[in-house]
Amino acid sequence: MAYHNELGKIGEQLAVDYLLRNDYAILERNFVYDKAEIDIIAKKETGTIVMVEVKTRNSDFFGDPQEFVTKNKIKLLVKAANEYMISNKLDEEVRFDIIAVLKNEKIENIEHFKNAFYHF
């Protein structure tokens, strides 16, 4: 497995652990629809489903991890979130969060950006 794939899996697990510590229930991981993948689907508050995009980097030299969520990625996430809600017959609010993970031999930093972007 390529290093960036391995780092991504580590980052996703760190994000899941973080969410569980903060009283979120994990509903699904790696939900795929069409060309989109939602890393984590979670729930904390009644009436709100949280779609979480995890961005993991080993350095912030080229920018913070959350800066790598593009407009095209947002469109794909919204499309996949819509499919998840319809296929599971859920009628709840949807929130899009980003969890940015900076992880290397010296640093392990997790930042949670709630309502990171809005669907349109």
Residue, then its C-alpha position, 0 to 999 in steps of 0.5 A: m500500500a502506498y504511504h499516502n493511502e496508509l497515512g489516510k487510513i491512519g488519519e481516518q482512524l484517528a478521526v473516528d477515535y476523536l469523534l467517539r471520545n466526543d460522544y458521536a455515534i459512527l453510522e458508517r465509514n467510507f460510504v461510496y456513491d458514484k465517484a464520491e466517498i464520504d469518509i465518516i457518517a456520524k450522529k451526535e445530536t438528535g435530528t442531525i446527520v454529520m458527513v465528515e471529510v477527513k484530510t490527513r497530511n504529514s506536513d503543513f508545508f503546502g497548506d493546512p489539510q482542510e484547504f485541500v477540500t476543493k469545490n469539486k470534492i464538495k459537490l461530490l460529497v453533497k451528491a453522496a450525502n443526498e444518496y445516503m439520506i434517500s437510500n436510508k429514508l432519513d429526514e434529518e438535517v445534514r451537516f458537513d464537517i472537516i476533520a484535519v489531521l496533521k500526523n508525522e513522527k513528531i506531531e499528531n494534531i486533530e482539528h474539527f471544523k463543524n459546518a465547514f461548508y454548506h450544500f447548495 
